[in-house]
Amino acid sequence: MKKEPEAIAKVSLSAHDGIPMACDRGGHGNTLLLFIHGWTCRRAYWRPQLEYFASSWQVAAPDLPGHGDTATNGRATWSVEAFGKDIAACARQLEAEKVILIGHSMGGPVALEAARVLKNVATAVVLVDAFVIDYGGLDKETIQQIAAPFESDFMAAMEGLVNQTSTDATAEHLKKQLVSEMSSADPSWALPVWHDLLAWNPRAAFDELEIPISAINGDLIPESARARCAPFVRETIIPGAGHFLQMEDPEGFNKVLEKILP
């Protein structure tokens, strides 16, 4: 029988360079489920998962620097690798014996980079629609083509991004929420992150990590990315789901994730 869910509380952690990071945490146990949000997103996007899994696991979801309630504090280098170090720093401060890293969208690459830092502490990675962009397969010209609309009109491009990554499973009120919140990000840090993310290559992480890597994907993963990940990742597909699948159907997503967890 499952225990009653424990309260989720807001705590303050420190990034690898000392930036205070807002984080929600709760639950109990020796293994921490560390949920990582996507680019220009926020920790609240994982709230239904924190509340559900807190009855059986220790859970946490931080806001990465620049996102949600975490400020930039003058950070000069914006990269997936730096975010991975931030997540590793959070895991150490939460003092879990083992960590399962669960990353949505950009949070997937960040999870893989954090696992490389955490080494024996990280026991698994779950990628949640992380390869909707074929990381590792984009040349410089393609990267610039993807980035250019955000450089010329950030808000309009963000609305286009949400629309392009939605399906019939994405409710209109959720799309409006995502456009409003994601387009409020400051382009001064969001654009450097976007460029670094588009140029990021998973190969080093795939070659280095010797832990289970799973993926929960919707309908939007390109076949080129699926083929790139196939030798290293065990994939589960939620038919019809859009990119924000953990928010579109939290209950259904939680059941899928629960089956994947060791």
C-alpha positions as CSV (number, residue, x, y, z in Angstrom):
1,M,0.0,0.0,0.0
2,K,1.3,3.5,-0.9
3,K,2.0,5.9,1.9
4,E,0.2,9.2,1.9
5,P,1.9,11.9,-0.2
6,E,4.2,14.1,1.8
7,A,4.1,17.9,1.6
8,I,6.1,19.6,-1.1
9,A,8.2,22.5,0.3
10,K,10.2,25.2,-1.4
11,V,13.9,25.3,-0.5
12,S,16.9,27.2,-1.7
13,L,19.9,25.4,-3.2
14,S,23.1,26.7,-4.8
15,A,24.1,26.3,-8.4
16,H,27.7,25.2,-9.1
17,D,28.8,28.8,-9.2
18,G,26.8,29.8,-6.1
19,I,23.7,31.2,-7.7
20,P,20.7,30.6,-5.3
21,M,18.3,28.2,-7.0
22,A,14.6,27.8,-6.0
23,C,13.7,24.2,-5.7
24,D,10.6,22.2,-4.6
25,R,11.3,19.0,-2.7
26,G,9.5,16.4,-0.7
27,G,9.0,12.7,-0.2
28,H,11.4,10.2,1.5
29,G,13.7,7.3,0.7
30,N,17.3,6.8,-0.3
31,T,16.7,7.4,-4.0
32,L,16.0,10.9,-5.3
33,L,13.9,11.5,-8.4
34,L,15.3,14.8,-9.7
35,F,13.0,16.4,-12.3
36,I,14.6,18.9,-14.7
37,H,12.5,21.4,-16.8
38,G,13.1,22.5,-20.4
39,W,14.3,25.7,-22.0
40,T,12.5,28.8,-20.7
41,C,10.2,26.5,-18.6
42,R,10.0,26.2,-14.9
43,R,9.9,23.7,-12.0
44,A,6.1,24.1,-11.6
45,Y,5.7,22.1,-14.8
46,W,6.7,19.0,-12.8
47,R,4.3,19.7,-9.9
48,P,1.9,16.8,-10.6
49,Q,4.8,14.4,-10.7
50,L,6.3,15.6,-7.4
51,E,2.9,15.2,-5.7
52,Y,2.4,11.7,-7.1
53,F,5.8,10.2,-6.6
54,A,6.5,11.8,-3.2
55,S,4.5,9.0,-1.5
56,S,7.3,6.5,-2.5
57,W,10.4,8.4,-3.4
58,Q,12.4,11.5,-2.5
59,V,11.5,14.1,-5.1
60,A,12.9,17.5,-6.2
61,A,12.5,19.9,-9.0
62,P,14.7,23.1,-9.2
63,D,14.4,26.2,-11.4
64,L,17.6,26.4,-13.4
65,P,19.4,29.8,-13.4
66,G,17.4,32.4,-15.4
67,H,14.2,30.3,-15.2
68,G,11.2,30.6,-12.9
69,D,12.2,31.9,-9.5
70,T,15.9,31.6,-10.0
71,A,17.8,34.7,-11.1
72,T,20.8,35.0,-13.4
73,N,23.0,36.7,-10.9
74,G,25.5,37.8,-13.5
75,R,26.3,34.4,-15.0
76,A,28.5,34.9,-18.1
77,T,28.5,31.4,-19.5
78,W,25.2,29.9,-20.6
79,S,25.4,26.2,-21.7
80,V,23.9,22.8,-21.3
81,E,27.1,21.7,-19.6
82,A,26.8,24.5,-17.0
83,F,23.2,23.5,-16.3
84,G,24.3,19.9,-15.8
85,K,26.8,21.1,-13.2
86,D,24.0,23.1,-11.5
87,I,21.8,20.0,-11.3
88,A,24.7,17.9,-10.0
89,A,25.3,20.6,-7.3
90,C,21.6,20.3,-6.4
91,A,21.8,16.6,-6.1
92,R,24.8,16.7,-3.8
93,Q,23.1,19.3,-1.5
94,L,20.0,17.1,-1.3
95,E,22.3,14.3,0.0
96,A,20.5,11.5,-1.7
97,E,22.4,8.2,-1.9
98,K,21.2,7.6,-5.4
99,V,19.7,9.9,-8.1
100,I,17.4,9.2,-11.0
101,L,17.6,12.2,-13.4
102,I,14.3,12.9,-15.3
103,G,14.6,15.7,-17.9
104,H,11.9,17.2,-20.2
105,S,13.0,18.7,-23.5
106,M,16.3,20.6,-22.8
107,G,16.1,19.0,-19.4
108,G,17.1,15.7,-21.1
109,P,20.5,16.9,-22.3
110,V,21.0,18.6,-18.9
111,A,20.2,15.3,-17.2
112,L,22.8,13.5,-19.3
113,E,25.4,16.1,-18.6
114,A,24.6,16.0,-14.8
115,A,24.9,12.2,-14.9
116,R,28.4,12.5,-16.3
117,V,29.3,14.7,-13.3
118,L,27.5,12.6,-10.6
119,K,29.0,9.3,-11.9
120,N,28.2,6.6,-9.3
121,V,25.4,8.6,-7.6
122,A,23.3,8.7,-10.8
123,T,21.7,5.4,-11.4
124,A,19.4,6.1,-14.3
125,V,18.3,8.9,-16.7
126,V,14.8,9.3,-18.2
127,L,14.5,11.6,-21.2
128,V,11.0,13.1,-21.7
129,D,10.5,14.1,-25.3
130,A,14.0,15.4,-25.1
131,F,15.0,14.6,-28.7
132,V,12.2,16.5,-30.4
133,I,15.2,18.3,-32.0
134,D,17.8,16.0,-33.5
135,Y,20.7,17.0,-31.3
136,G,24.0,16.0,-32.7
137,G,22.6,16.0,-36.3
138,L,22.3,19.8,-37.0
139,D,24.9,21.6,-39.0
140,K,25.7,25.3,-38.5
141,E,23.4,26.4,-41.3
142,T,20.4,24.5,-39.8
143,I,21.2,25.8,-36.3
144,Q,21.1,29.4,-37.6
145,Q,17.9,28.8,-39.5
146,I,16.2,27.5,-36.3
147,A,17.7,30.3,-34.1
148,A,17.0,33.2,-36.5
149,P,13.3,33.7,-35.7
150,F,14.0,33.9,-32.0
151,E,16.7,36.5,-32.6
152,S,14.3,38.7,-34.7
153,D,11.1,38.3,-32.7
154,F,11.4,36.2,-29.6
155,M,7.8,36.3,-28.5
156,A,6.4,35.4,-31.9
157,A,8.9,32.6,-32.4
158,M,8.1,31.2,-29.0
159,E,4.4,31.1,-29.9
160,G,5.4,29.3,-33.1
161,L,7.5,26.8,-31.1
162,V,4.6,26.0,-28.8
163,N,2.2,25.5,-31.7
164,Q,4.6,23.4,-33.7
165,T,5.1,21.1,-30.7
166,S,1.5,20.7,-29.8
167,T,-1.0,18.0,-30.9
168,D,-4.7,17.4,-30.3
169,A,-3.6,16.3,-26.8
170,T,-2.4,19.8,-26.0
171,A,-5.3,21.8,-24.5
172,E,-5.7,25.4,-25.7
173,H,-5.4,26.8,-22.1
174,L,-2.1,24.9,-21.7
175,K,-0.8,26.4,-25.0
176,K,-1.7,29.9,-23.9
177,Q,0.0,29.3,-20.5
178,L,3.2,28.0,-22.2
179,V,3.4,30.8,-24.7
180,S,2.9,33.4,-21.9
181,E,5.4,32.0,-19.5
182,M,8.1,30.8,-22.0
183,S,8.1,34.1,-24.0
184,S,8.6,36.0,-20.7
185,A,12.2,34.7,-20.6
186,D,14.9,37.3,-21.0
187,P,16.5,36.7,-24.5
188,S,19.9,38.0,-23.1
189,W,20.4,34.6,-21.5
190,A,17.8,32.5,-23.4
191,L,19.3,33.0,-26.8
192,P,22.9,31.9,-25.8
193,V,21.3,28.8,-24.2
194,W,19.3,28.1,-27.3
195,H,22.4,28.3,-29.5
196,D,24.4,26.0,-27.2
197,L,21.5,23.5,-27.0
198,L,21.1,23.3,-30.7
199,A,24.8,22.6,-31.1
200,W,24.9,20.1,-28.2
201,N,25.9,16.5,-29.1
202,P,24.8,13.6,-27.0
203,R,27.5,11.3,-28.2
204,A,30.0,11.9,-25.4
205,A,27.3,11.2,-22.8
206,F,26.1,8.1,-24.6
207,D,29.6,6.7,-24.9
208,E,30.5,7.5,-21.3
209,L,27.4,6.6,-19.2
210,E,26.9,3.0,-18.2
211,I,23.5,3.4,-16.6
212,P,20.0,2.7,-18.0
213,I,18.8,5.6,-20.2
214,S,15.1,5.5,-21.0
215,A,12.9,7.8,-23.1
216,I,9.2,8.7,-22.9
217,N,8.2,10.3,-26.2
218,G,5.1,11.6,-27.9
219,D,4.4,11.7,-31.6
220,L,6.9,14.4,-32.6
221,I,10.4,12.7,-32.4
222,P,12.0,12.8,-35.8
223,E,13.2,9.5,-37.2
224,S,16.7,10.8,-37.5
225,A,16.9,11.4,-33.7
226,R,15.2,8.1,-33.0
227,A,17.8,6.3,-35.0
228,R,20.6,8.3,-33.3
229,C,19.4,7.3,-29.8
230,A,18.2,3.8,-30.5
231,P,21.5,2.0,-29.6
232,F,21.6,3.8,-26.2
233,V,18.0,4.5,-25.2
234,R,15.0,2.3,-24.4
235,E,12.0,4.2,-25.8
236,T,8.4,4.2,-24.7
237,I,5.9,6.1,-26.9
238,I,2.7,7.7,-25.7
239,P,0.6,7.8,-28.9
240,G,-0.9,11.1,-29.8
241,A,1.0,13.1,-27.1
242,G,2.6,16.5,-27.8
243,H,5.8,17.8,-26.5
244,F,4.5,18.8,-23.0
245,L,3.2,15.3,-22.3
246,Q,3.7,15.4,-18.5
247,M,1.3,18.4,-18.4
248,E,-1.1,17.3,-21.1
249,D,-2.1,14.2,-19.2
250,P,-0.3,14.1,-15.8
251,E,-2.1,10.9,-14.6
252,G,-1.4,9.0,-17.7
253,F,2.2,10.2,-17.9
254,N,2.8,9.2,-14.2
255,K,1.7,5.7,-14.8
256,V,4.1,5.3,-17.8
257,L,7.0,6.8,-15.7
258,E,6.1,4.5,-12.8
259,K,6.6,1.5,-15.0
260,I,10.0,2.6,-16.2
261,L,11.4,3.4,-12.7
262,P,13.5,0.6,-11.2
